[in-house]
Amino acid sequence: MDTTFLDARGLNCPLPLLKTRQALRGLAPGALLEVAATDAGSARDIPEYLRQSPHELVRRQDDDREYRFLIRRGEEGQGPERGR
């Protein structure tokens, strides 16, 4: 399966999170999204959003002020968002 790449480097909070949410909405369940961000808030905001969503954080990598997240798109109606 191909991985979609979202370059959110250089964007300030809350844009990396908003763009991540938007990109996930455009993917099929099970698809992978890799996000690269430089805003320190992303290191907190994106994982917290994923904990409250049906999406899965597959891998996280922090390197010299760059944060990378590999996310698997979840199924609607699954996980903590169910019923919202």
C-alpha positions as CSV (number, residue, x, y, z in Angstrom):
1,M,0.0,0.0,0.0
2,D,1.3,3.5,-0.8
3,T,1.8,6.1,1.8
4,T,0.5,9.6,1.4
5,F,3.0,12.3,2.5
6,L,1.8,15.5,4.2
7,D,4.5,18.2,4.5
8,A,3.4,20.4,7.4
9,R,7.0,21.7,8.0
10,G,7.1,25.4,8.6
11,L,3.4,25.6,9.6
12,N,2.5,26.9,13.1
13,C,0.0,25.5,15.5
14,P,-2.8,24.5,14.9
15,L,-2.3,24.1,11.1
16,P,-0.3,20.8,11.2
17,L,-3.1,19.2,13.2
18,L,-5.8,20.6,11.0
19,K,-4.1,19.6,7.8
20,T,-3.5,16.1,9.3
21,R,-7.2,15.7,10.1
22,Q,-8.1,17.0,6.6
23,A,-5.7,14.6,4.9
24,L,-7.0,11.6,6.9
25,R,-10.6,12.4,5.9
26,G,-9.5,12.1,2.2
27,L,-8.0,8.6,2.7
28,A,-9.6,5.1,2.6
29,P,-9.7,3.1,5.8
30,G,-6.4,1.3,6.3
31,A,-4.4,3.8,4.2
32,L,-1.1,5.3,5.6
33,L,-0.3,8.9,6.0
34,E,3.1,10.2,6.9
35,V,3.2,13.7,8.4
36,A,6.3,15.8,8.8
37,A,6.0,18.9,11.0
38,T,8.4,21.4,12.7
39,D,6.0,23.0,15.1
40,A,6.7,21.8,18.7
41,G,3.0,21.7,19.4
42,S,2.6,19.0,16.8
43,A,4.6,16.6,19.0
44,R,1.8,16.9,21.6
45,D,-1.3,17.7,19.5
46,I,-1.2,15.0,16.8
47,P,-0.7,12.0,19.2
48,E,-3.4,13.4,21.5
49,Y,-5.8,13.7,18.6
50,L,-5.0,10.2,17.5
51,R,-5.7,8.8,21.0
52,Q,-9.2,10.3,20.7
53,S,-9.8,9.0,17.2
54,P,-10.2,5.7,15.4
55,H,-6.8,6.3,13.7
56,E,-3.6,4.5,14.7
57,L,-0.2,6.0,15.3
58,V,2.1,3.4,13.7
59,R,5.4,5.1,14.3
60,R,6.7,8.4,15.6
61,Q,10.2,9.9,15.0
62,D,11.6,13.1,16.5
63,D,14.8,14.5,15.0
64,D,16.3,17.9,15.4
65,R,13.1,19.9,15.7
66,E,11.3,17.8,13.0
67,Y,8.5,15.4,14.1
68,R,7.3,12.6,11.9
69,F,4.2,10.5,12.4
70,L,3.1,7.5,10.4
71,I,-0.7,7.1,10.8
72,R,-3.0,4.4,9.7
73,R,-6.5,5.7,8.8
74,G,-9.1,4.0,11.0
75,E,-12.7,3.0,10.2
76,E,-15.5,5.5,10.9
77,G,-17.6,4.3,13.8
78,Q,-14.6,2.5,15.4
79,G,-12.6,3.7,18.4
80,P,-13.3,6.7,20.7
81,E,-15.0,8.8,18.0
82,R,-17.9,6.4,17.8
83,G,-21.2,8.1,18.3
84,R,-19.9,11.7,17.8
